[in-house]
Amino acid sequence: MQIEFYKYQGTGNDFVMIDNRTNFFPKDNIKLIEQLCDRRFGIGADGLILLENDSIASNLANATDFKMVYYNSDGNQSSMCGNGGRCLVAFAKKLNIIENQTVFIATDGLHHATISDNGIVSLQMKSVDAVKTTPEYVFLDTGSPHHIQLVEDLEHFNVKEVGAKIRYSELYGKAGSNINFVKQISENTFALRTYERGVEDETLSCGTGATAAAIAMNSLGKTNSNVIQLHVQGGELQVSFDKTDGKFNNVFLKGPAEFVFKGTIKW
């Protein structure tokens, strides 16, 4: 079988994109997905995303433009990916499915998004009703589970070692969590590094992690701003939201989504 694919990246978080509107892709083939994402023996990516028709009628909205199906690089289907969602919007525009705005469905529900002519995508994330704060860390779900903790020397911090230890600890059990380490730069700017489950390593960026970090810092009172800048290893992201009675709504993740290359691979 020959597979046509597109490679996209959003602040260094990279993805194999496949147009699966004809449902040709063997979605249960974990080995294939893992090999396609392999950086030495495949295309190389943090994850693989299928763009599909939304065949299931949703009572949450009248219509959607497409469906997002996301797999981690370990080959397993996973929860929401913010940067992947932004890249999928850019992919949908390249395929002429949309113009500059869209509504699509993912594993955590409906997402509204816009894309500018220069490839900046603003993606609406899920609302957050509950934020768990402790003296050591913050935990919340932004479409994927995220553990957030502040560190001083973020530049030299061993994200992979410490992140893996927390991810596999009794705190999160078998399912695990993504682990984020944050340092405050200014009143509304933070640096962020993330260990992602499923990738089992640090990635250059994590969209749901950036969203979680922004909300966590506001919840802790580290910033009163509702527009927060995140410096990630692969670039810059912005998170905005409305906050009412400790609940976060109209949450948007904004940043670049870039086409890298197109190719075919034989399986």
N, C-alpha and C positions, 0 to 999 in steps of 0.2 A: 504494500500500500504506500502511495506517495502522498505526503501531507504538505499542504501549503500553509505557511505560517507567517506571522508578522511579529517583529520584536519591538517592544515599546519600553520606555523607562520614565519614571516620575521621581525626580530628585534621587536618582541612582537605584531606586527600587525597580528591578527589571522583570519583564513578563513576556512569555510566549503567548501570542494571541492567535486564536483560530476561529474562523467563521464557520460555525457549526449549525447554521440554519437548516441544512439538509439532514442533520442528525447522522452524519457519516462517521463521526469520531467514536472510537471504542472507549466510552467513559469509565468502564469498570476495569480497564487495563492499567493497574497501578504501576506496573513495571515500565510500560511505555511512557507514561507521564513523567515518572522519575528519570528515565533516560533522556527525554527531551529537555528536561531542566538541568541535567548534569553539565557542569562547566568544562569537563574534560572529554566526555564521550558523547555529548549531545550539543544542543543549541546553547544552553546555559541560561538560567533564569532563577529568580527567587520564587516564581510560581507560574502556573499555566492557567489561562482564562479562556473559556469558551463563550462566544457570543451566540445566543440562540434566540429563536422566536419564543415569546411567552405564550405557551399554549394553554396554560391554566388560567381561567377567568378569575380575576381578583376582585373582591368586594371592597378593596381599599381605594380604588380609582377606576375611572372609566376605561383607560387604555394605557398600555406601555409600548415603548418602541422596541425593546429587546429584553432578554434575560441574561444575567451574569452568573456563570458557574465557575467557581474558583477552586483551584487545587494548589496546595503547597508543593514545594519542590520534592517532598518525600513521596509524592504521588497520591496523597489522600485528599479528598474533598474537605474544604475547611470553611471557616466562618468568614465574615466580611473583610475585605481588604480595601482600605481607603485609596491608596495610591493606585491599586489595580483598577478600582472603579473609575478613577479619573482617567487612566490610560484607556480603559474600554470606551469611554465617551469619545476620546480622540480617535480611536479605531472605528467607531460607528460613524463618525463624521467622514473619515477617509473612505469608508464603504458606501457613502452617500445614503445612509439610513436616516441620518438626522442632519440638521443644519447647525444652528448655534444653541439649541436648547433641547432637553430630552427628559423623559421620565422612563426609568427602567426598574426592573425588579431584581433583587439579589436575595441571598439567604436570610437576611434580616429585614426584608420588606422593601417598600418603594423608596426610590431615590430620585430627586430632582437634580438637574445639573445644567450648567451653561458652559460654553467654550468660546473663548475669544478668537479672533483671527490669528493671533500670535501664539495660540496653543495653551493659554492659561485656563485651567478648568476649575470651576467652583462647584463642589459636590456637596449636596445636603446629606448629612449623616443622621443616624437615628438620634432621637431625643434621649437624654439621660435623666432618669428619675431618682437614681440612688447612687450615692458616692460613699464608700466606706473609708473612713479616715482613722488611722492609728498613729501613735508616736513615731513609728518606724516607716510606714508606707501608706499609700492610698491605693484602693482597688475600685475599679469601675469597668463597665462593659460599654464599649462604643461600637458595637457590632462584632467585636472580638474582645475577650477578657484581657485586661491590662493591669499589671502591678507597676506602681510608680514610686520611686524613692529619690530623694535629693542626695547628691554627692558633691564634694568640694572639688576634687581633682579629676574632673570628668575626662580630660584629655588623656590622662595616663591610666584611667580606670580599666580593669580587666573585665570587660563586658561579657565576653564569652564564658569565662570561668564562673564568675559570680552569678551571671544570668542563668546559666544552666543549673547551678546549685539551687537557686530559688524556684526555677521552673519545675524541677523534679522533686521538690521538697514536699513534705506532708501538708504544707499549707494549701497546695492546689491539687494534690492527688494525681490520679492517672491522667486526667484531662489536661492538666497543666495550665499555664498562662503565659502571655507575652510579658517580658520584663523590661521596664524602662528606667533609665537613669538620667536625672535632670540636674542642670545647674542654671541658676538665675544669672542673666547677663545685665538686664536693666529692668525698669518697672514693668514692662510688658513684653520682654524678650527673654527667651530661654533656649539653652542648648540641650540637645536630646540625643541619646544613643540607645538603641533598642536591640534586645535579644529576642528573636522571633521563634516561637514554637513551629514545628513543621519544617522550617529551614534549619533549625538547631544551631544557629550561629547569629552573630551580629549582622544586620543588614544596613545598607547605607541610608535607609529611610523607612519609616513605617507610618502610613497615613492614619490608621486607627490609633496608633501609639501617640502620634502628634496631637490628635484630637483629645485623647485621654489625658495627656500631659497638660494641655492647656486648661482643661476643665479641672484637673486636680490642683493646679497651681492657684486657680481662682478660688476653689473650695477651701484651700489652706490659708487664704488671705495673703498669698505672696504677691498677688496682683489684683487690682480692682477693675482692670480693663476687661472688656468683652471682645476685644480684638487683639489676639496674641500672636507674636511672631515666634517661629521655631527654627533654630539653626540645627539642621540635621547633617549627617556626614556627607550627603549628596546634594545639599543645596538649602533652599529656603521654602518654608511652608507657612501659611497663615490659617489660623482657626478663629472663627467668630461665632457668637451665640447670644441668645437672650436668656437671662436668668430671672426666674420668678419663684420665690419661696423655696429656694434650694434646688430647683429643677431647671435643667438646661434644654431649651428648645431652639428651633431654627439654627441648628448647628451646621456650620459650613466649613469644609476643608478646601483650601485654595492653593494652587501651585501649578507648575508646568507639567505637561505630559507630552513626551516627544517620541516620534517615530524614529527607530534606529535602522532597521533594514527588513527586507522581505526575502523569503527563500522557500525552498522545498526540501523535504527530507524523506528518505525512503525507509520504511519500516518493514 
